[in-house]
Amino acid sequence: MRHAEVLLESYNQDALEKGLGVKMHAISHEQLGKLLSHALGYVDYTDPGIANELMKLLDEPELNKPFFELYKEGKVNEHYIDHAIEKWHESSSELELHEYLGLTKEQYARYVEEDKLPDIA
């Protein structure tokens, strides 16, 4: 197995975080290495198709919480909600979508109507 040291410059980190919706500091070194080994060949991390493929490779236990909890903790950004919704569709969860995301019905309704997440207190 070959190892390489990669300098993740801020513009690449910003694009990767935006595309995945996950903050880099929330990912273990092992998972980040796995993710980057696949991502290096891609150009536009913000492309939803590329982001979804990369997210399938990411198995970070720390991210197994409701979206809004992770968002409040600063581990994911607003773009991660798309991945969380896709995970809900693919799951056999008996929770309603707003519950799965960690939002109240009212918060989710506002998000759908105004594309605005609740303020973080």
C-alpha positions as CSV (number, residue, x, y, z in Angstrom):
1,M,0.0,0.0,0.0
2,R,1.3,3.4,-0.9
3,H,1.0,6.4,1.4
4,A,1.1,10.0,0.4
5,E,1.0,13.2,2.4
6,V,-1.6,15.6,1.0
7,L,-1.8,19.2,1.8
8,L,-5.5,20.1,1.8
9,E,-5.5,23.7,0.8
10,S,-8.3,25.9,2.0
11,Y,-10.0,26.2,-1.4
12,N,-10.1,22.4,-1.7
13,Q,-11.3,22.0,1.8
14,D,-14.0,24.5,1.3
15,A,-15.2,22.8,-1.8
16,L,-15.1,19.3,-0.2
17,E,-16.9,20.5,2.9
18,K,-19.5,22.3,0.7
19,G,-20.0,19.3,-1.5
20,L,-20.2,16.7,1.3
21,G,-21.8,18.9,3.9
22,V,-19.3,17.6,6.5
23,K,-16.7,19.6,8.3
24,M,-13.3,18.1,7.9
25,H,-12.6,18.3,11.7
26,A,-15.5,15.9,12.3
27,I,-13.8,13.1,10.3
28,S,-11.2,10.8,11.8
29,H,-7.8,10.7,10.1
30,E,-8.4,7.2,8.9
31,Q,-11.7,8.1,7.3
32,L,-10.3,11.3,5.8
33,G,-7.5,9.4,4.3
34,K,-9.9,6.9,2.8
35,L,-12.1,9.7,1.5
36,L,-9.2,11.7,0.0
37,S,-7.7,8.7,-1.7
38,H,-10.8,8.4,-3.8
39,A,-11.5,12.2,-4.1
40,L,-8.1,13.1,-5.5
41,G,-9.2,12.2,-9.0
42,Y,-12.3,14.3,-8.9
43,V,-12.4,18.0,-9.8
44,D,-15.7,19.4,-8.6
45,Y,-16.5,18.1,-5.1
46,T,-19.6,20.3,-5.0
47,D,-21.2,18.2,-7.8
48,P,-24.0,16.3,-6.1
49,G,-23.2,13.1,-8.0
50,I,-19.5,13.2,-6.9
51,A,-20.4,14.2,-3.4
52,N,-22.9,11.3,-3.0
53,E,-20.3,8.8,-4.3
54,L,-17.8,10.1,-1.8
55,M,-20.3,10.1,1.1
56,K,-20.9,6.4,0.4
57,L,-17.3,5.8,1.2
58,L,-17.4,7.7,4.4
59,D,-18.3,5.5,7.4
60,E,-17.7,7.9,10.3
61,P,-19.4,6.8,13.5
62,E,-19.4,10.4,14.8
63,L,-21.8,11.3,12.0
64,N,-24.5,8.8,13.1
65,K,-26.6,11.4,14.8
66,P,-29.5,13.5,13.6
67,F,-28.6,16.1,11.0
68,F,-29.6,19.1,13.2
69,E,-27.5,17.9,16.2
70,L,-24.4,17.6,14.0
71,Y,-25.2,21.0,12.5
72,K,-25.4,22.6,15.9
73,E,-22.1,21.0,16.9
74,G,-20.5,22.4,13.8
75,K,-19.6,19.0,12.4
76,V,-21.6,19.5,9.2
77,N,-22.8,22.4,7.2
78,E,-26.3,23.1,5.7
79,H,-25.5,21.1,2.6
80,Y,-25.3,17.9,4.6
81,I,-29.1,17.9,4.9
82,D,-29.4,16.6,1.4
83,H,-27.3,13.6,2.3
84,A,-29.3,13.0,5.5
85,I,-32.5,13.1,3.5
86,E,-31.1,10.6,1.1
87,K,-30.0,8.3,4.0
88,W,-33.6,8.5,5.4
89,H,-35.1,7.5,2.0
90,E,-32.6,4.5,1.8
91,S,-33.2,3.5,5.4
92,S,-36.0,1.4,7.0
93,S,-36.4,4.0,9.7
94,E,-39.9,4.3,11.2
95,L,-39.2,8.0,12.1
96,E,-40.8,10.7,10.1
97,L,-38.3,12.7,8.1
98,H,-38.4,15.8,10.4
99,E,-37.7,13.5,13.4
100,Y,-34.9,11.7,11.5
101,L,-33.3,15.1,10.8
102,G,-33.7,16.2,14.4
103,L,-36.2,19.0,13.5
104,T,-39.7,19.7,14.8
105,K,-42.5,19.7,12.3
106,E,-42.5,23.5,12.4
107,Q,-38.8,23.8,11.8
108,Y,-39.0,21.3,8.9
109,A,-42.0,23.1,7.4
110,R,-40.0,26.4,7.5
111,Y,-37.0,24.7,5.9
112,V,-39.1,23.4,3.1
113,E,-41.0,26.7,2.5
114,E,-38.1,29.1,3.0
115,D,-35.0,26.9,2.5
116,K,-33.8,28.2,5.9
117,L,-32.6,26.1,8.9
118,P,-33.4,27.1,12.4
119,D,-31.0,29.5,14.1
120,I,-28.4,27.8,16.3
121,A,-28.7,29.1,19.9
